[in-house]
Amino acid sequence: MSFFKSIIRVLWLNRLWWKIKKLPLVKQIIAYENKKKKERKKAYNRLHMEEFLHHTIPDVYESCMDKPIDERKVVFIEPRYNVLSNNFGEIYRVLEKEYDFDIKICLLNEISASKEEYEQKCLEMVREVSTAKYVFLDEASRPFSAINKRKETIVTQLWHACGAFKKFGFSTADLIFGSDAESLRQYPFYANLNYVTVSSPEVIWAYEEAMMLKDRDTEIVALGVSRTDAFFREDTIDSAYEKLYSIMPSAKGKKVILYAPTFRGRVRKAKTPDKIDLEAFCTELSDDYVLLFKHHPFVKSRPEVTDEYKDFACDMTGDMSIDELLCVSDICISDYSSLVFEYSLFERPMIFFAYDIDEYNDWRGFYYNYDELTPGPVYQTNEEIINYIKNIDTMFDKQQVIDFKNKFMRSCDGHATERILKMVFGDALEANKRLKS
């Protein structure tokens, strides 16, 4: 009986506490305590990061410097994911297939690993690169930037995007999206780089600004973006179509509309736009088109495509890479994503669904005037987009896309990987060429 009395007492006290919590003064006290708790946690994390970046990582790197540089060692650092991204694909494929280098892959998995796991992976990476002759990155990396790199090690930042669209790095200092300028100087993302490869001479200035490379030894070279080489191979395109039809047989004989928006918010809490009126698209366009969705990989929760639209629309986020989808798409709808730069290589129509342009500009900003940059119409409603697609034969301005391509993708011609490897490895390429059996 005493057991049931205890339960009743607990329930009664719980109900009383919920009533007390609603009192204005108590709500203010709780809000104040929560704010202080967050401030203490933020201060602790800041101190921990300072210790990790300014002491732990440099100390571990220095402790490994008694070992000689391995002239054959190549390290790929993938900062965000637990698999090697397609940004490294072409260079990795050529090195693995044609040359006899000792290739190591460091997957830091910043997006989903716990803080303890991430830090352990960072320390493993530091030990690995301490004896590497060659290092490739495709993203910002504070842990790698924290070391005092050995002069013998050659580091190439391939970067994961083409052109220069939405701002990143130091260009976002003191904007809503970015960190404060002092923090970016104190904890840099882009130190220790010998080379940064970009898609065109036009955008060199933007990368110099974003990566704080002015008056540094780093060379920003317009050799092209390695992964775009795949777009110039027929087998890549044929394979992409085969994959599409195996996943979505109803796409055969129809044109493909790709909707590939960028994420909103910060990386760890990234959200995807949910403004496409699927019913209207299906009603107006399903006779001639299918609609494919590709959401940003940072996004964890995606809008559902219900069964009633399964023959017209499909979420391909987990089934096809963005490169594969660009190959098979006849029309691309995006917003602020840099994928429009590589899509321009196909010289196909682009539509910009920028319903929140003012808000996004305040949040992150652009390197060029948005309306002047975009090689296609900028719309804010579904009706405008549907009307454009229905009249695309007369409304599409192909020359606008060609001019855009020539300006921002001038160095992407299918031979970027070859040029990058020659620059980075020099005579070591021939010396390590794999003997063909």
N, C-alpha and C positions, 0 to 999 in steps of 0.2 A: 504493500500500500504506500509506503514511504517513497518508493520509486516513482509512482504515478504523481505523488505530491510534488516531487522534485521537477518533473516535467512540466507540470502546471505552473509552478513558480517561475521556471525559466521562460516559458511562453509569455507569462504575464509581464515579467521584467522586459522581455524583448519588445512587446507591444508598447510599454511605457517609454522605452528608449526611442522608439521610432517617433512617438509623439513629441518627445523632448527635442529631438533633432530638427524638427520643423519650426521650432521657435526662432525668430529672427536673430536674437543675440547668439544663440547656440550655433546657428548656421554660419554666422560671421566668424566665430571662434574656430569652427571646424575648417572653414575655408582658409583662414590664416595659417592654421597648423599644417594643412596640406601644402600650401604654398611654401612654407619654410622647409617642409620635408623634401619637396622637389628641388629647392635651392641647395640643400645640404647634399642631396644625391648628385646634383650637377657639379657642385664643387669637388666632391669626392672623385667623380669620373674624370674631371679635368686634371686633378692631381695624379690620378692613376695613368692617364694618357701621357702626361708629361714625363712621368717616370719610365713608362714603357718605351716611348719614342726617343727620349733624350738620353736614356741611360741603358735600359735593358737591351734594346736592339743594337745600338752601337757597340756595347760591351761584348755581346755574343759574336758579332761580326769580327771585331778586333781579335777575339780569342782564336778565330779560325785562320787568321792571316799568316800564321807560320807555315801553312801548307801552300805549295806552289800552285799557280794558275794552271788549270788543265786546258791546253790549247784546243782540245776537241770537244769541250763541254759546252753545250747550248742549253739554256734554261728558259722555258716559257712560264711567265707568271700570269695566272688568271686571277685577278683580285676578287671578283664578285661571285663567281659560280663554282659548282663542284664538278664541272666538266669543261674541257677545252672548247672555247667558243669558236664560231666560224671565222672570227676576225684573224685567227692564227692559221686557219685551215690550209690555205694555199702554200704558205711558207713551210709549215710543218710537213705537208704532203711531199713537197719537193725535197726537203732535207732528209726525210725518212726514206724516200724511194731512191734517190740518186746519189746520196752522199753518206759517208761513214763517220758521222759525228755521234757523240754520246749525248743523247737528248734526254733532258729531265723536265718534268711538268710539275709546277707548284700550284695547286688549287686552294686558294685561300678561303673561298666560300663565305665571303663577308655577309652576303644577303641572309643566309639561313643558319649559319653556325652560331653556337653560343659564344659569348665573349671569351670564355676560357679556351674553347676549341679554336676560335679564330686566332687568338694570340699564340697558341701552340703551333698552328700552321704557319704563322708569320715567322716564328723563330726557326722552324724547319726550312723555310724559304731562305732566310738570312744565311744559314749554314750552307745551303746549296749554292747560292750565288757567290759566296765568298771565294770559291775556287773556279768560277765559271769564266770562260773567255768571252762568251756571247750571252746576252740577256735580251729577251723580247717582252714587252708589255703591250697591252691594248687599252689600258685604263689608268686613271689616277691611282697612285699608291703612296699613302703616307708612310707605311712601314718601310718600303724600299727607299723612299726619299730620306729616311732617317739615318741611313748608313753613310759612312765616309768611304765612298767607292774607291776601289783600287784602280789606278790609272790604266792597267792592262785590260780591264774588263770593258767591253764595248756594249753599250745599252741602246736599244732602239725602241722608241715608242711608236707603235704602228697605229695607234688610236682606232677606235671602233666605228667612227662616223666619218662620212665624207662632207666636203663643203664646210660652211660655217653658218648655221641657222640660229638656233636658240643659244644664248650665252651659257658658258660654263666656266669653272675654275675661278681665277681672280677677276674675270669679267663680271661675275655675280657678286663681288664683294659689296656688302652692305645692302644688297637687294633682299627681298623677302626670302628667296630661295637659297641664297648664299650665306656663307659665314662672314663674320666681320673681317675687315682687311688685316688687322693686326694678327688675328688667329691664323689666317692663311699665310702670312709671312713667317710666323713662328713655327707652324706645322705645315710645311709645303707638301704639295702633292706631286710635283713634277721636277724634283731634283735628280741629279745623277744621270741625266740623259745625254748621250752623244748625238743621237739623231731623232728627229720627229718627221715621219712621212705624212704628206698631205696630198689632197686630190688635185690641186691646181696652185699655181703661183698666186692667184687672186686672193687666197685665204691665209697666206703666211702671216700677215699682220694680226689676224684674229687669234691664231695659236700662240704667237709671241706674247700677246696681251694676256690670254687666258692662263698660260703656263708660266708667266712671269720670267720669260727667257731673254728679255732685252739685256744686252751687254753681257750675256753669258756665252760659254763656249759651245752650247748646244746648236746644232745645225738643223734648221727646219727646211726639209728638202721636198720639192714637188715632184716626186718620182711616181706618184699614183698610190692608190689604196690597193694593197695586195689582193684582198678577197674579191674585188670586182673583176679580176681576171677570169673568174668562172663564168661570168655573163657572156663572154666572148666564145665560149665553147658550145658547140651544138649538142654534145652528149649531156651537158649540164641541163640544158633547156628540155631536151627530150625526156630525161629522167624525171624532171619536175612535173611534166605533164602526165607521165605514167603514174606517178605517185598520187597526183590529184584525182585522176580517174579511178584509181583503185579505192580511194577513200570516199569519193563522191561521184558515182557513175552518172548521176543526172547532169553533171557538168559537161559531158560529151556533147558536142554540137552547139554549145552555147558560149557566149562571151562571158568573161569573168570580171566582176567588179571586186576590187580588194579594198576593204576599210581597215586601215592600220593607223590608229591614233597613237600619240604619245601619252604618257601617264600624266596625272595631275597630282600635286602635292609632293611630299618628300619621299625618298627612295623606300624607306622601310614601311611606309604607310601608303604606298602608291595606289591610286584609284584610276579607273579607266572611264572614259566618257560613255554615257548610255543614252545618247540622243538620236540614234538612228531609228526612224519609224519603220520597223520591219514590215508591218502590214501594208503601209503605203508603197514601199519599195516592191514588195511581192506583187501587189495588185497591178502596178504600172509597168513593171519591168520583167516579170518572170517568164514571159514568152520568149525572150531573147537572151536573158542574162541569168547568171547565178551570182550570189553575194557571199564573199568569204570574209571572215573576221580574223584579224591577227592583232591581239592585244600585246602591250609591252611586257617583256618577261618579268619586270618588277611587280606587276599586278598579280595579286593572289586570288581576288574574287572577281569573276567575270560575269557579264550578263548572260543569261541562258537563252539559247535558241531552241524554242519548243518544237515538238514533233510536227506540228501542223505546217511548219516552214522547212522541214528537213530536205525537201527536194529543191528548194530555192536557196537556202542559206545554211552555212556551216561555220562553226568556230574552229579554225585551223591552228589555234595558238599552240596546242600541244602536239600537233601532228606534222606540220610542215614548217620549215625555217622561213624566215622573212625573205632570204635570198631565193628560195624555191618559189615562194608566192609571187615575188616580183617577176620572175621568169614567165609565169603563166597568166598574169593579169593583163587584161586589155584596158582597164581604167583603174587608177589608184586614187582613193579618197584618203586624205590624211589631214593634218592640221599644222603641227609645229615640229614634226619629226624629220630628222635629217635623211631618212630613207628616200625622200623625193630626189635627192641628188643622184643616188645610184639608179633610181628608176628612170631618170632622164636619159640614161644610156640607151634605153629602148625607144626613146622618142615617141612615147605614147601619152594619152591624155591624163592630166592630173586635175583633181578638184580639191579645194582647201575648205574644209568644214570648220570654220573659225567662229563658232557661236560665242566664245568667251575671250575674244582677242584682247580686249582692253584689260581684263582681269589678268590674263596670262602675261601680257606685256609688263604690267606692274610687278608681277610675281617673279619673272625671270629675265625678260627682255630679249632682244634680237640684235644680231650684228649688222643687219641691213634693214632698211625700211620694209616692213612685211608686205605691203601691197605692191611695192616695186619689185621685190625679190621673187614672189611666187609666180611660177610659169604656168598659170592656169587661173580660172575664176575663184574668187574667195566668196563663200556663201555662209549664211547663218541659219538657213532653214532647209528642211528636207524637201520642200516643194521646189525650191530653186535648184537643188541638186538633181532631182528627178527630171525636171524640165530640161536641164542641160544634157543629161544622158540621152533623153529621148530625141534631142536635136543635135547630137554630138557631131554628126557628119558635116553640118554647116557651121557649128559654133566652135569647134576645136581649132586652135591656132598652133599648128605644128612648129612653125618657125620660132615661136616664143620658147618652146621647149628646147629646140636646137641651140638657140642663143644662150639659154640658161646652161645647157650642157657644156658648150664651148667655154663659157666663163668659169664655171665652178668645177668641172670634171675634165679639164684639158689633159691632165696627165694620166688618165685612166683609159688605156687603149688595149688592154689584154696582156701587157708585158710588164706590169708594175713589179711583180714578184721577182722577175729576172733582174731588173735594175736594182731593187733593194738588196738582193743577195750579193750582187757584185760589189755594191757600196760597202756593205757590212763585213763581208768575209774576204774580199780581195783575192789574193793568191791562194788563200786557204781553201777556196772552193775547189780548185783543180787538184790541190794536194790531197784533199779528202774525198775525191770523186770515187764512188763505189764502182768496183770492177764488175762488169757485166759478165755473167756466166754464159 
